[in-house]
Amino acid sequence: MVNGISIIVCTFNGTARLKPTIEHLADQELRCDTELILVDNASTDGSASFVEEIWKEKGNPYPLVIVNEMEPGLIHARKAGLKAARNDIVVFCDDDNWLQSDYLSLISELFNSMPDAGFIGGQGIGVTDGEFPSWWYGTDRPGNYAVGKQLPRSGNADKRGYLWGAGLAGKRGLFLHIFDDGYPFLMVGRKGGQVLSGDDFEMCARALLAGCHMYYDERLLYHHFIPKGRLTDSYFKHLLESFEASSTYNEEYRSALFFSQMSWKSKSRQFFIRIINYIIHPNNPRKRVLLRQYLSYSLHLRPFVPDELKVIYDYCKFSNWGGFRI
């Protein structure tokens, strides 16, 4: 049974965004012990005192904890929030997410009914202070902003491989394992005004590598406020470039997942396929990478892993190659 929920809101100079976010959190329907943790990530605009004032105006509906994290970056802020959390379920609510009033009660219900769930994510609805551009409609582009349905219907999301960090709920023990200081993230998220994408995928890949399961429930609704400045063609191009910059890490995680979920019979078949392909195409860089990934994550041979990717191998070993238990 869920003993409580800790909501973590990380913010950097968020006074222009935080009011509706905090008001929606104050209006939540509660089924268990709840706390709100605001992580002030080196703000200079008085974000923490601003939130304290809003919370006071809303009648202090449940405990508010202020955490100061001076190391810039969303990953550092989330780690600080996790260390301060005291409940067994954690919800990451971005400072521009407005959770529907039954969000937390549904989270409690879902974790109680699905004890094997490590992560649970929901459905985003876009809101802006301008107008959405024509390319927003009838395309999959809103997904790059954590908006829309993550799957056609509610259910297991393991095959999709990731859930959006916006509104993401998970077991605190799993989060602490994923964010262990000995295995730093490669995709470090938003750092000040710079967008370094891929941290949501890395969190989820690590959850799956630990042998946990992910679920999506379309009843979990939140509004994601997107300022018009982030809906320009130039910003969207920059966003795609930041995803592309993380592609090497993404592929390495996917390769580790591919082999971690494979039977020994299938691994043996892959061995012959990749060896033969390498022999036929010895000068093909792609064939060398595919063989190297097999040796790294199927036979667990660390020397074949490039130095910049060894943290992925080491995390797999730390997670007992999918045998971690919360």
LINWOPE-V279809 format. One record per backbone hydrogen bond with DSSP energy under -1.0 kcal/mol. CO is the residue of the C=O (numbers start at 1). NH is the residue of the N-H. If there is no record, write none. Layout:
CO NH
CO NH
//
This chain:
4 89
5 35
6 91
7 37
8 93
9 39
11 41
14 17
14 18
18 22
19 23
20 24
21 25
22 26
23 27
25 28
33 5
35 7
36 65
37 9
38 67
39 11
40 42
40 69
46 50
47 51
48 52
49 53
50 54
51 55
52 56
53 57
54 58
55 60
56 59
63 36
65 38
67 40
73 77
74 78
75 79
76 80
77 81
78 82
79 83
80 84
81 85
88 172
89 6
90 170
91 8
92 167
94 97
96 225
98 223
100 103
101 29
102 106
103 107
104 108
105 109
106 110
107 111
108 112
109 113
110 114
114 117
118 171
119 215
120 169
121 217
123 222
124 148
125 224
127 226
133 136
134 137
140 143
141 144
142 145
142 147
143 146
148 124
155 216
157 161
165 168
168 92
169 120
170 90
171 175
172 176
173 177
174 178
175 179
177 180
180 183
188 75
190 74
191 194
194 191
198 202
199 203
200 204
201 205
202 206
203 207
204 208
205 209
206 210
207 212
208 211
213 118
213 119
214 157
215 121
216 155
217 220
219 221
220 123
221 100
222 125
223 98
224 127
227 230
228 231
232 236
233 237
234 238
235 239
236 240
237 241
238 242
239 243
240 244
241 245
243 246
244 247
246 250
247 251
248 252
249 253
250 254
251 255
252 256
253 257
254 258
255 259
256 260
257 261
259 262
263 267
264 268
265 269
266 270
267 271
268 272
269 273
270 274
271 275
272 276
273 277
274 278
275 279
276 280
277 281
281 284
284 288
285 289
286 290
287 291
288 292
289 293
290 294
291 295
292 296
293 297
294 298
294 299
295 301
301 304
302 305
306 309
307 310
309 312
309 313
310 314
311 315
312 316
313 317
314 318
315 319
316 321
317 320
319 324
//
